[in-house]
């Protein structure tokens, strides 16, 4: 089982924030410093938050509670779907369906309708319908699956959301806060962390960073991940080529 070290976080680029002029002041406690105009995260704090998050998710699964991963940005969606399926979490990877939490009863009916159509088409329940009617059902199913395909087994509101890029998914976070649903999120230096139950400060743009964090969190939820270490090392000095790469991104 893998243990995440400070070196792992550094090599994955987790320490690279946004340009300093684009930061959110409430992220100040998580920022170590600035180099070449780029904010750098304090990886000791990132590692500590990641460890807390893994502990929490491991217990969440033991308690039989549901986790929904919200990762609609291109860098994260495919990986989030794969890991969520592998470790028993639910997921949203296309776009946040507005009202998922605040209009739950309607959403539950939509999920039930999606499952009914899928089952009916598989079992031949609709074989007496016309070709046109079946075609319309297939189109409706495709639309519902884009929105709710990762939520097929969701019977009630989720117990926790795991959000990649809380800034991009601010509507999702807003709904969760309104419904008293806890949010765990990977938050970059341009994000307001207010209300997030367990923020994990780090780069939410680089695939290597997102991949490392998502792997650890979902393995922990699946009960197979060792806890990340918070062993202290010297503070990393960012390489110039990496900061320039971040600026271009």
BALOBA-1460 file (C-alpha; in Angstrom, 3 decimals):
// residues 249
<rec num="1" residu="x" x="0.000" y="0.000" z="0.000"/>
<rec num="2" residu="x" x="1.285" y="3.416" z="-0.991"/>
<rec num="3" residu="x" x="2.175" y="6.085" z="1.540"/>
<rec num="4" residu="x" x="2.107" y="9.647" z="0.224"/>
<rec num="5" residu="x" x="5.187" y="11.605" z="1.181"/>
<rec num="6" residu="x" x="6.069" y="15.272" z="0.930"/>
<rec num="7" residu="x" x="8.243" y="14.330" z="-2.028"/>
<rec num="8" residu="x" x="5.270" y="12.638" z="-3.738"/>
<rec num="9" residu="x" x="3.181" y="15.782" z="-3.332"/>
<rec num="10" residu="x" x="5.999" y="17.955" z="-4.640"/>
<rec num="11" residu="x" x="6.730" y="15.754" z="-7.655"/>
<rec num="12" residu="x" x="3.016" y="15.777" z="-8.537"/>
<rec num="13" residu="x" x="3.001" y="19.579" z="-8.495"/>
<rec num="14" residu="x" x="0.528" y="19.789" z="-5.627"/>
<rec num="15" residu="x" x="2.425" y="22.793" z="-4.241"/>
<rec num="16" residu="x" x="1.789" y="25.041" z="-7.259"/>
<rec num="17" residu="x" x="-1.013" y="27.541" z="-6.766"/>
<rec num="18" residu="x" x="-2.344" y="30.237" z="-9.079"/>
<rec num="19" residu="x" x="-0.593" y="33.511" z="-9.914"/>
<rec num="20" residu="x" x="-0.320" y="35.588" z="-6.746"/>
<rec num="21" residu="x" x="-2.556" y="38.361" z="-8.074"/>
<rec num="22" residu="x" x="-5.426" y="35.878" z="-8.518"/>
<rec num="23" residu="x" x="-5.383" y="34.441" z="-5.020"/>
<rec num="24" residu="x" x="-8.223" y="34.450" z="-2.507"/>
<rec num="25" residu="x" x="-7.109" y="36.018" z="0.818"/>
<rec num="26" residu="x" x="-8.867" y="33.304" z="2.843"/>
<rec num="27" residu="x" x="-6.359" y="30.789" z="1.473"/>
<rec num="28" residu="x" x="-3.505" y="32.608" z="3.232"/>
<rec num="29" residu="x" x="-3.179" y="30.046" z="6.095"/>
<rec num="30" residu="x" x="-2.354" y="27.307" z="3.553"/>
<rec num="31" residu="x" x="0.211" y="29.242" z="1.524"/>
<rec num="32" residu="x" x="3.922" y="28.881" z="2.244"/>
<rec num="33" residu="x" x="5.204" y="31.648" z="0.015"/>
<rec num="34" residu="x" x="5.553" y="32.989" z="-3.488"/>
<rec num="35" residu="x" x="8.061" y="32.373" z="-6.250"/>
<rec num="36" residu="x" x="8.140" y="33.755" z="-9.786"/>
<rec num="37" residu="x" x="4.705" y="35.260" z="-9.179"/>
<rec num="38" residu="x" x="3.155" y="31.901" z="-8.259"/>
<rec num="39" residu="x" x="1.797" y="31.063" z="-4.829"/>
<rec num="40" residu="x" x="3.221" y="27.907" z="-3.261"/>
<rec num="41" residu="x" x="1.251" y="25.742" z="-0.858"/>
<rec num="42" residu="x" x="2.671" y="24.576" z="2.449"/>
<rec num="43" residu="x" x="2.898" y="20.855" z="1.728"/>
<rec num="44" residu="x" x="3.100" y="19.942" z="5.406"/>
<rec num="45" residu="x" x="-0.401" y="21.358" z="5.782"/>
<rec num="46" residu="x" x="-1.564" y="19.721" z="2.567"/>
<rec num="47" residu="x" x="-0.297" y="16.342" z="3.773"/>
<rec num="48" residu="x" x="-1.970" y="16.813" z="7.161"/>
<rec num="49" residu="x" x="-5.314" y="17.670" z="5.554"/>
<rec num="50" residu="x" x="-5.020" y="14.736" z="3.179"/>
<rec num="51" residu="x" x="-4.433" y="12.408" z="6.102"/>
<rec num="52" residu="x" x="-7.491" y="13.762" z="7.925"/>
<rec num="53" residu="x" x="-9.548" y="13.369" z="4.767"/>
<rec num="54" residu="x" x="-8.468" y="9.761" z="4.262"/>
<rec num="55" residu="x" x="-9.302" y="8.906" z="7.874"/>
<rec num="56" residu="x" x="-12.717" y="10.510" z="7.537"/>
<rec num="57" residu="x" x="-13.580" y="8.769" z="4.266"/>
<rec num="58" residu="x" x="-12.473" y="5.409" z="5.588"/>
<rec num="59" residu="x" x="-14.839" y="5.787" z="8.554"/>
<rec num="60" residu="x" x="-17.602" y="7.116" z="6.301"/>
<rec num="61" residu="x" x="-17.571" y="3.901" z="4.288"/>
<rec num="62" residu="x" x="-17.477" y="1.760" z="7.444"/>
<rec num="63" residu="x" x="-20.585" y="3.577" z="8.638"/>
<rec num="64" residu="x" x="-22.354" y="2.705" z="5.392"/>
<rec num="65" residu="x" x="-22.700" y="6.314" z="4.267"/>
<rec num="66" residu="x" x="-22.697" y="7.556" z="0.703"/>
<rec num="67" residu="x" x="-20.045" y="9.643" z="-1.014"/>
<rec num="68" residu="x" x="-20.589" y="11.490" z="-4.282"/>
<rec num="69" residu="x" x="-17.504" y="12.625" z="-6.204"/>
<rec num="70" residu="x" x="-18.053" y="15.831" z="-8.190"/>
<rec num="71" residu="x" x="-15.333" y="16.210" z="-10.825"/>
<rec num="72" residu="x" x="-16.575" y="17.810" z="-14.030"/>
<rec num="73" residu="x" x="-13.342" y="19.414" z="-15.227"/>
<rec num="74" residu="x" x="-11.611" y="17.663" z="-18.088"/>
<rec num="75" residu="x" x="-8.470" y="16.807" z="-16.102"/>
<rec num="76" residu="x" x="-10.448" y="14.897" z="-13.487"/>
<rec num="77" residu="x" x="-13.660" y="13.479" z="-14.971"/>
<rec num="78" residu="x" x="-12.416" y="10.253" z="-16.573"/>
<rec num="79" residu="x" x="-10.206" y="9.374" z="-13.616"/>
<rec num="80" residu="x" x="-12.967" y="10.178" z="-11.117"/>
<rec num="81" residu="x" x="-15.395" y="7.865" z="-12.911"/>
<rec num="82" residu="x" x="-12.892" y="5.000" z="-12.974"/>
<rec num="83" residu="x" x="-11.878" y="5.322" z="-9.316"/>
<rec num="84" residu="x" x="-15.414" y="5.872" z="-8.052"/>
<rec num="85" residu="x" x="-16.593" y="2.713" z="-9.783"/>
<rec num="86" residu="x" x="-13.614" y="0.774" z="-8.463"/>
<rec num="87" residu="x" x="-14.004" y="1.849" z="-4.833"/>
<rec num="88" residu="x" x="-17.764" y="2.062" z="-4.468"/>
<rec num="89" residu="x" x="-18.444" y="5.798" z="-4.610"/>
<rec num="90" residu="x" x="-21.038" y="7.607" z="-6.713"/>
<rec num="91" residu="x" x="-20.012" y="10.353" z="-9.108"/>
<rec num="92" residu="x" x="-20.940" y="13.325" z="-11.284"/>
<rec num="93" residu="x" x="-18.541" y="13.983" z="-14.158"/>
<rec num="94" residu="x" x="-20.410" y="15.945" z="-16.836"/>
<rec num="95" residu="x" x="-22.034" y="18.912" z="-15.130"/>
<rec num="96" residu="x" x="-23.647" y="19.572" z="-11.786"/>
<rec num="97" residu="x" x="-27.413" y="19.037" z="-12.187"/>
<rec num="98" residu="x" x="-28.857" y="22.112" z="-10.502"/>
<rec num="99" residu="x" x="-31.300" y="21.238" z="-7.734"/>
<rec num="100" residu="x" x="-29.764" y="17.833" z="-7.068"/>
<rec num="101" residu="x" x="-29.825" y="18.585" z="-3.351"/>
<rec num="102" residu="x" x="-32.312" y="21.457" z="-3.019"/>
<rec num="103" residu="x" x="-34.914" y="19.787" z="-5.274"/>
<rec num="104" residu="x" x="-34.139" y="16.228" z="-4.284"/>
<rec num="105" residu="x" x="-37.616" y="14.718" z="-4.761"/>
<rec num="106" residu="x" x="-37.694" y="15.679" z="-8.437"/>
<rec num="107" residu="x" x="-34.150" y="14.389" z="-8.904"/>
<rec num="108" residu="x" x="-35.060" y="11.101" z="-7.240"/>
<rec num="109" residu="x" x="-37.939" y="10.676" z="-9.697"/>
<rec num="110" residu="x" x="-35.550" y="11.342" z="-12.593"/>
<rec num="111" residu="x" x="-33.109" y="8.704" z="-11.307"/>
<rec num="112" residu="x" x="-35.947" y="6.215" z="-10.916"/>
<rec num="113" residu="x" x="-37.152" y="6.988" z="-14.441"/>
<rec num="114" residu="x" x="-33.626" y="6.458" z="-15.798"/>
<rec num="115" residu="x" x="-33.337" y="3.084" z="-14.104"/>
<rec num="116" residu="x" x="-36.809" y="2.007" z="-15.253"/>
<rec num="117" residu="x" x="-36.103" y="2.848" z="-18.901"/>
<rec num="118" residu="x" x="-32.716" y="1.116" z="-18.814"/>
<rec num="119" residu="x" x="-34.183" y="-2.018" z="-17.274"/>
<rec num="120" residu="x" x="-37.142" y="-2.031" z="-19.660"/>
<rec num="121" residu="x" x="-34.956" y="-1.729" z="-22.751"/>
<rec num="122" residu="x" x="-32.680" y="-4.528" z="-21.516"/>
<rec num="123" residu="x" x="-35.465" y="-6.953" z="-20.632"/>
<rec num="124" residu="x" x="-37.697" y="-6.304" z="-23.641"/>
<rec num="125" residu="x" x="-40.447" y="-4.741" z="-21.541"/>
<rec num="126" residu="x" x="-41.040" y="-2.189" z="-24.275"/>
<rec num="127" residu="x" x="-40.985" y="-4.580" z="-27.249"/>
<rec num="128" residu="x" x="-44.644" y="-3.881" z="-27.973"/>
<rec num="129" residu="x" x="-43.938" y="-0.177" z="-28.327"/>
<rec num="130" residu="x" x="-43.420" y="1.335" z="-31.773"/>
<rec num="131" residu="x" x="-39.932" y="1.861" z="-33.138"/>
<rec num="132" residu="x" x="-40.381" y="5.611" z="-32.736"/>
<rec num="133" residu="x" x="-41.456" y="5.279" z="-29.091"/>
<rec num="134" residu="x" x="-38.441" y="3.128" z="-28.292"/>
<rec num="135" residu="x" x="-36.179" y="5.625" z="-30.046"/>
<rec num="136" residu="x" x="-37.592" y="8.436" z="-27.908"/>
<rec num="137" residu="x" x="-36.971" y="6.337" z="-24.786"/>
<rec num="138" residu="x" x="-33.363" y="5.742" z="-25.823"/>
<rec num="139" residu="x" x="-32.862" y="9.487" z="-26.321"/>
<rec num="140" residu="x" x="-34.415" y="10.210" z="-22.929"/>
<rec num="141" residu="x" x="-32.197" y="7.587" z="-21.328"/>
<rec num="142" residu="x" x="-29.075" y="9.116" z="-22.907"/>
<rec num="143" residu="x" x="-30.020" y="12.550" z="-21.570"/>
<rec num="144" residu="x" x="-30.713" y="11.231" z="-18.070"/>
<rec num="145" residu="x" x="-27.480" y="9.240" z="-18.014"/>
<rec num="146" residu="x" x="-25.443" y="12.340" z="-18.858"/>
<rec num="147" residu="x" x="-26.858" y="13.962" z="-15.742"/>
<rec num="148" residu="x" x="-27.380" y="11.066" z="-13.351"/>
<rec num="149" residu="x" x="-25.464" y="8.100" z="-14.781"/>
<rec num="150" residu="x" x="-23.127" y="7.965" z="-11.795"/>
<rec num="151" residu="x" x="-26.002" y="8.133" z="-9.290"/>
<rec num="152" residu="x" x="-28.020" y="5.064" z="-10.289"/>
<rec num="153" residu="x" x="-27.990" y="3.571" z="-6.778"/>
<rec num="154" residu="x" x="-28.546" y="6.841" z="-4.900"/>
<rec num="155" residu="x" x="-31.719" y="6.438" z="-2.823"/>
<rec num="156" residu="x" x="-31.397" y="9.479" z="-0.566"/>
<rec num="157" residu="x" x="-29.361" y="12.658" z="-0.423"/>
<rec num="158" residu="x" x="-25.642" y="11.852" z="-0.172"/>
<rec num="159" residu="x" x="-23.891" y="12.089" z="3.180"/>
<rec num="160" residu="x" x="-20.827" y="13.845" z="1.753"/>
<rec num="161" residu="x" x="-19.559" y="15.422" z="-1.467"/>
<rec num="162" residu="x" x="-15.949" y="15.136" z="-2.595"/>
<rec num="163" residu="x" x="-15.357" y="18.100" z="-4.914"/>
<rec num="164" residu="x" x="-12.452" y="18.646" z="-7.289"/>
<rec num="165" residu="x" x="-12.099" y="22.410" z="-7.798"/>
<rec num="166" residu="x" x="-14.512" y="24.069" z="-5.393"/>
<rec num="167" residu="x" x="-14.283" y="27.296" z="-7.399"/>
<rec num="168" residu="x" x="-15.590" y="25.663" z="-10.580"/>
<rec num="169" residu="x" x="-18.210" y="23.717" z="-8.619"/>
<rec num="170" residu="x" x="-19.388" y="26.658" z="-6.516"/>
<rec num="171" residu="x" x="-23.058" y="25.963" z="-7.261"/>
<rec num="172" residu="x" x="-22.609" y="22.432" z="-5.988"/>
<rec num="173" residu="x" x="-20.942" y="23.705" z="-2.811"/>
<rec num="174" residu="x" x="-23.674" y="26.304" z="-2.315"/>
<rec num="175" residu="x" x="-26.417" y="23.669" z="-2.532"/>
<rec num="176" residu="x" x="-24.600" y="21.368" z="-0.130"/>
<rec num="177" residu="x" x="-24.195" y="24.126" z="2.446"/>
<rec num="178" residu="x" x="-27.885" y="25.022" z="2.128"/>
<rec num="179" residu="x" x="-28.816" y="21.393" z="2.846"/>
<rec num="180" residu="x" x="-26.246" y="20.849" z="5.640"/>
<rec num="181" residu="x" x="-24.353" y="18.266" z="3.603"/>
<rec num="182" residu="x" x="-20.623" y="18.125" z="4.302"/>
<rec num="183" residu="x" x="-18.175" y="19.012" z="1.547"/>
<rec num="184" residu="x" x="-14.600" y="17.800" z="1.226"/>
<rec num="185" residu="x" x="-12.746" y="19.597" z="-1.551"/>
<rec num="186" residu="x" x="-9.440" y="20.064" z="-3.317"/>
<rec num="187" residu="x" x="-9.042" y="23.853" z="-3.161"/>
<rec num="188" residu="x" x="-6.574" y="25.941" z="-5.134"/>
<rec num="189" residu="x" x="-5.232" y="29.338" z="-4.091"/>
<rec num="190" residu="x" x="-7.963" y="31.219" z="-5.995"/>
<rec num="191" residu="x" x="-10.795" y="29.580" z="-4.037"/>
<rec num="192" residu="x" x="-12.888" y="30.770" z="-1.101"/>
<rec num="193" residu="x" x="-12.799" y="27.826" z="1.354"/>
<rec num="194" residu="x" x="-15.598" y="29.235" z="3.545"/>
<rec num="195" residu="x" x="-18.040" y="26.532" z="4.585"/>
<rec num="196" residu="x" x="-16.010" y="23.623" z="3.251"/>
<rec num="197" residu="x" x="-15.907" y="20.982" z="5.963"/>
<rec num="198" residu="x" x="-12.490" y="19.608" z="5.036"/>
<rec num="199" residu="x" x="-10.431" y="21.593" z="2.515"/>
<rec num="200" residu="x" x="-7.348" y="20.003" z="0.967"/>
<rec num="201" residu="x" x="-5.117" y="22.832" z="-0.291"/>
<rec num="202" residu="x" x="-3.381" y="22.008" z="-3.542"/>
<rec num="203" residu="x" x="-3.159" y="22.337" z="-7.291"/>
<rec num="204" residu="x" x="-6.514" y="21.446" z="-8.857"/>
<rec num="205" residu="x" x="-5.416" y="21.960" z="-12.485"/>
<rec num="206" residu="x" x="-2.478" y="19.614" z="-13.079"/>
<rec num="207" residu="x" x="-3.509" y="16.034" z="-13.890"/>
<rec num="208" residu="x" x="-0.637" y="14.675" z="-11.776"/>
<rec num="209" residu="x" x="-1.846" y="16.561" z="-8.686"/>
<rec num="210" residu="x" x="-5.507" y="15.694" z="-9.152"/>
<rec num="211" residu="x" x="-4.633" y="12.060" z="-9.827"/>
<rec num="212" residu="x" x="-2.522" y="11.701" z="-6.674"/>
<rec num="213" residu="x" x="-5.169" y="13.270" z="-4.428"/>
<rec num="214" residu="x" x="-8.123" y="11.424" z="-5.959"/>
<rec num="215" residu="x" x="-6.349" y="8.074" z="-5.812"/>
<rec num="216" residu="x" x="-5.566" y="8.462" z="-2.125"/>
<rec num="217" residu="x" x="-9.026" y="9.686" z="-1.149"/>
<rec num="218" residu="x" x="-11.007" y="7.062" z="-3.033"/>
<rec num="219" residu="x" x="-8.711" y="4.230" z="-1.976"/>
<rec num="220" residu="x" x="-9.289" y="5.357" z="1.591"/>
<rec num="221" residu="x" x="-13.049" y="5.286" z="1.018"/>
<rec num="222" residu="x" x="-12.660" y="1.813" z="-0.423"/>
<rec num="223" residu="x" x="-10.710" y="0.757" z="2.664"/>
<rec num="224" residu="x" x="-7.477" y="-0.133" z="0.861"/>
<rec num="225" residu="x" x="-5.294" y="2.935" z="1.322"/>
<rec num="226" residu="x" x="-2.499" y="3.417" z="3.799"/>
<rec num="227" residu="x" x="-2.571" y="6.783" z="5.526"/>
<rec num="228" residu="x" x="-0.445" y="9.516" z="3.960"/>
<rec num="229" residu="x" x="2.532" y="10.556" z="5.999"/>
<rec num="230" residu="x" x="3.058" y="14.037" z="7.401"/>
<rec num="231" residu="x" x="6.791" y="13.434" z="7.890"/>
<rec num="232" residu="x" x="8.590" y="16.767" z="7.787"/>
<rec num="233" residu="x" x="11.087" y="17.506" z="5.069"/>
<rec num="234" residu="x" x="12.777" y="20.654" z="3.902"/>
<rec num="235" residu="x" x="10.432" y="23.083" z="2.213"/>
<rec num="236" residu="x" x="10.564" y="22.516" z="-1.555"/>
<rec num="237" residu="x" x="12.038" y="25.108" z="-3.868"/>
<rec num="238" residu="x" x="9.878" y="25.339" z="-6.955"/>
<rec num="239" residu="x" x="11.571" y="24.835" z="-10.292"/>
<rec num="240" residu="x" x="11.242" y="27.746" z="-12.677"/>
<rec num="241" residu="x" x="10.009" y="25.651" z="-15.577"/>
<rec num="242" residu="x" x="7.134" y="24.349" z="-13.465"/>
<rec num="243" residu="x" x="5.983" y="27.819" z="-12.453"/>
<rec num="244" residu="x" x="6.036" y="28.963" z="-16.058"/>
<rec num="245" residu="x" x="4.024" y="25.916" z="-17.050"/>
<rec num="246" residu="x" x="1.441" y="26.831" z="-14.404"/>
<rec num="247" residu="x" x="1.257" y="30.420" z="-15.702"/>
<rec num="248" residu="x" x="0.599" y="29.214" z="-19.222"/>
<rec num="249" residu="x" x="-2.143" y="26.918" z="-17.929"/>
